[in-house]
Amino acid sequence: MSKIQELFAKKKNRILNVYCTAGYPRLDSIGEVIEALEQNGADIVEIGMPYSDPLADGPVIQQSSQVALGNGMTISVLLEQLKALKGKIHIPVVLMGYMNPVLQYGFEKFCADAANAGVDGLILPDLPEYEFETEYGSIIRKNGLDFIFLVTPETSPERVVKLDKLSSGFLYAVSSSSTTGTDKEMVSVDRYLQKLQGYKLKNPVLVGFGIKDKESFDKACAHSNGAIIGSAFIRALEGSDEIGKSTGEFLHSVLD
């Protein structure tokens, strides 16, 4: 059983996955950010590998990626930083990014180095299902990593079931087809999540995109195992000289 699966075995609901951008707000921030997230109630940390052309990310995360790239963040730097933190991080670590820089790094090397650095799972939104099945999935599994697919309200029931079957760890339910960081109509999201519940999926479901505060977190958790917060947390870190304090205040505003 993976670390992510162990988490869901112990805690069935109100799982909080918090996204942060590697190299933001400073090149060496990641250890401080993860420590603050873990100490203040986050269950999973999702680390974004900054990329110059992020398809699914809204303006807040895009801006944080540009800052991180300007700070000198690369996949190699991130994996070295995480390797140095190994044994100090107790919550699951998921890397989120795009295929182009991963392929430039070397896919097999990336998976091996990520696993060696203590990474538990991967989210690569532009890795197609067919390529996952025929080429990359076996490499991911060989290195003991979970892989999380994304589904949207427009994903057909048959495809949801297929992607759930291919995923391990959890299934990422995108609350709409837009980019991250935008407001959502939670009534339609409720209907969508209730529909997903009816599919009797094998994986837990975490909801992402538009989750920003206690109200939206609570609503997302009503029909899922938990939620993913990204842009709102990036905003909380923006211009902060005290990462621990800003992180604590933000998480307590969501969870308390």
N, C-alpha and C positions, 0 to 999 in steps of 0.2 A: 504493500500500500504506500502510495506516494505521500509526501508531506501535505499536499493540497487535499488529497482524499482523506487523510487522517483528520485534518481540520473539520471537514464536513461531516465526518463520522461522529465527532465530538460535539459540534455546534451546527444545528440544523437551519437556523434562521438568523436574520439580522447580521449576516456576515458583511463586514465593511472592507472593501478592496479600495485602496487609495492609490491613484496614479501620480507619479512624480516624473519629471524629466531629468535624466542623467545629465549632470553638468550645470544644473540650474538650482539656485541662482549663481553659484560659483562652481568652478571645475571640481573642487574637492568637497562639495556639499553632501554627497550621497550618504555617507555614514551618519552624519548628523540628522539628516532627514529621516532615514530608516529608523534610527534609534528613537527619535521623537514620535514617529508614527506607532512604533511597537509599544512604547511606554504609555501612549494615550488612547489605546483601544482599537487601532487598526488590526484587522485579522490577516490581510494579505497586502503586500506592497507590489504594485505594478510599475515597473521602471520603463519609461519610454526611452528608446535609443534614438537620439535626435537625427532627423533626416531632412534634407533641403526641400523635399517634395512630398509631404505627408498627405495622403489622399483623404483620410477620414477625420483629420484633426481640424478643429476650428481655430479662430485667430489667436486665442489665448495660448493654446499649446503650440501652435506654429511659432508664435513670438518667443516662447520659452525655448523652443528648439533652435531658433536662430541665435539666441543668446548663448545657449550651450555650445553650439558649433563654434561660435566666436570665441568662447572660453577655451576651446581646444578639445572638446569631448569627442571621442571616437569609440567604436566597439572595443578596441584593444585596451584603451584607458579604462573604460567602464569595467571590463572583466578583471583587470588587475586590481581595481578598487574593491570589487566585490570579493575577490579572492582574499584580499587582506582583511576583509570583514567576516570571513567564514568562521563559524563557531560563535560569533557574537550576535548573529541574527537568528531569531527563533521562529518568526512568522515566515510563511512561504513567500518566495520571491518569484515573480513572473516578469519576463522581459517582453515588451511590446515593441514591434518595429516593422520595417518593410524589407522586402526580399532583396532589393538592389544592393544595399550595403552589406547584407548578410552573405550574398553570393560573392561579392567582391572579397570578403573576408575568407570565404570558403565554407560551404554549408556544413560539411562534416566536422571541420576544425571548430567552427562556431559552436556546434552542439556539444562537442567534447569539452571545449574550453568553458562553456557556460555551465555544464554539469560540474566540472572541476571547481568552478568558482562558487558553487552552492546555489545555482539557479534551479528552480523546481518546475517551471513551465514556460511555454512560449505562446505569444499571440502574434501572428503574422497575417494581417488582414488581406494582403494581396497574394497569399499562397493559395493557388486554386486547388479545389477538391481533388481533381484528377491527378495533378502532380504530387499532391500529398499521398494519395493512394499508391501511385506507381513508383515514386522515387524517394520522396523526403520523409514520409511517415516512418519508414523502417529505421532510418538514421536517428530520428527523434526518439523513437522507442528504445533503440539500442543504447542510447545514452541516458535512459531512465527519466526522460523529461515528459511532462504532460503537455498536450497541445490543445489549445482552446479555439474553437471556431466561433464565428459571429453569425447570428441570425437576426433578421429584421421583420417588421410586420408584413413586409411584402414577400418574405420567403415562403414558398409553398409548404404545406404540411409534410409532403413526401420528402422534401429536401431538409426540413427541420429534423425529421427523424433520422435521415442519413447523416447529417452533420453531427447530430448528437451521438450517433453510433461511432463516428470517427473521432470525436473529441474524448479527452479524458481530463479529469480535474473538475471542470465545470463548463457550462455552455454560456456564452456571452450574448445576452439578449439586448440588442440595440433598440432603444425605445422608439426610434423613428429612422427614416432614411437620410436624415441630414447629418451635418458634421457635429463634433463634440461641442459642448459649451452653450447650446441653445436651449431656450425654454420649451418645454413640452406640455401638451394638453394631457394631464394625467388620467383623465377619464378614459380616453381612447387607449392609453397605455395599460390601464387596468384590464380592459377587454382583451387586449393582446396577450397579457400575461396569464389571464384566466384560460385563454385558448391554449397557450403553451402547456399549462398544467394538465389539460385534457389529453395531451399526447402521451402521457405516462413515460417521460424521458428518463434515461438511465443516469444522466448527470444532473447535479444541482444547477440551478439557473441564477446567474447574477445579472442585474439590469444596469446598463450604462447609457450615457449621453443624457444630459439634462438633470442629473441628480446633483443638487448643489447645497442643500440645507436639511434641517431636521424634517420639515414637512415633506419634501420630495423623497427623502430617504425612507421615512415611515410608510409613505404610499407605495413606493417600489417594493418594500419588504412584505406588504400585505399579501402579495400573490407570487412571491419568489423567495429564494433563500437569502437574498441580500442585494447589495448594489455597489456600483463602482463610481467613485467621485474623482474627477480629474481637474477640469478647468477651474472649478471653485477653489480647489486646494492650491493650484498654481497661483491664482490671484492672491490667496492668503500669504504666500511666500514672497510675492513681488515687493521689492524694496525693503524686505525685512532684514534687520541686522541680528535678530534673535530668532533663529529657526525653531528652536525648541519651544519658545513661548508662543510664537505664531501658530505652530502646529497644534500645540495643546489647546489653545483657545478655539481654533477652528474645529478640531475633532469633538471637543466637549459641547460646542454649539450644535453639532449634528447628533451626538449620541445621548446627551443628558436630557 
